[in-house]
Amino acid sequence: TLNHVDTIELGKILEVEWSGPGHRLDYVDIVERGHRKASEELSYAYTRNEFLELRLPAAPGEYDVRFIIAASDGKQVALRRPLLVTDTPASLTGPNTANPGAVLESKCEGPGTRQDFIDVVPRGKQLPKDSITYAYTRTSNPVELKMPDAPGEYDIRYIHVGADKRIVKARREITIE
């Protein structure tokens, strides 16, 4: 059996109570709704304890929580239950200009996983990488963030880190002059 909430907010930890055969390599996973392969999971935890904690995928949406039996002849999906992950909006507030190298405070709201962070990138960067500077949201709010040493146009972004990937949840412009 699998017992867990039916709906959960992005950024939370999914607690799952399970019962089953409990082979050494059995696990519970999260996949996109309807995914059929007994692989390519977005998040998983081995069934070593009766209660498991799974990180959620980075994007809201419809998923399945599955119990996977790992036997000598391969993996098999033994049980599947739906899960709806609802969105958690993100926002950033703070000054629109700063001096080169200054440390600035930026208030943030968002999913708030332990891995989420605020970063500074050249204006328009789309991928959640290439940070010039960054600070984790778990350290404080407002977050203290060192500005780049070079004058120019930049973006401050809220990066949400899910079990499967990183996504940009919020962005605001800042000019370093």
Sequence and secondary structure as in RCSB ss.txt:
>XXXX:A:sequence
TLNHVDTIELGKILEVEWSGPGHRLDYVDIVERGHRKASEELSYAYTRNEFLELRLPAAPGEYDVRFIIAASDGK
QVALRRPLLVTDTPASLTGPNTANPGAVLESKCEGPGTRQDFIDVVPRGKQLPKDSITYAYTRTSNPVELKMPDA
PGEYDIRYIHVGADKRIVKARREITIE
>XXXX:A:secstr
 EE  SEEETTSEEEEEE S   TT EEEEEETT  SS   SEEEETTSSEEEEE  SS EEEEEEEEEEETTEE
EEEEEEEEEEE    EEE  SEE TT EEEEEEES   TT EEEEEETT  SS   SEEEETTS SSEEEE  SS
 EEEEEEEEEE SS EEEEEEEEEEE 
